[in-house]
């Protein structure tokens, strides 16, 4: 079963359970997936669906930060609930040590020697780490390793 089918099944189950908050979050996720499919005129595979979920989670984390600064606990709770629901579909997050191992391995594979080679390293790492690591954190680790920090 593909990730999109799993999400659709979970939407149906949330309707049966009359779980409005879960249903709203899942519909928002489904709409984001559908919007990307329509915009790009493609059918997303599981990797691309993970990228959409990852983007939504990242946006919600940033929103939580802003709502916290604005003392809007009701909105912080809503965004946090959305994040918890969406993270179920993401693979297990990698530890810092695992990310470092991937970075070291790919730098050796690509023969990257300076920050100019960072794009090559990111192109190899992105599909491997999508949804499992914060790519801005990975980028920082690559830059530090290649001497750009």
Protein Blocks (a to p, Z undefined) as FASTA:
>chain_A
ZZklmmmmmmmmmmmnopaklmmmmmmmmmmmmmmmmmnopacdfklmmmmmmmmmmmmm
mmmmmmmmnopaklmmmmmmmmmmmmmmpccdddfklmmmmmmmmmmmnopabfklmmmm
mmmmmmmmgopacfklmmmmmmmmnopZZ
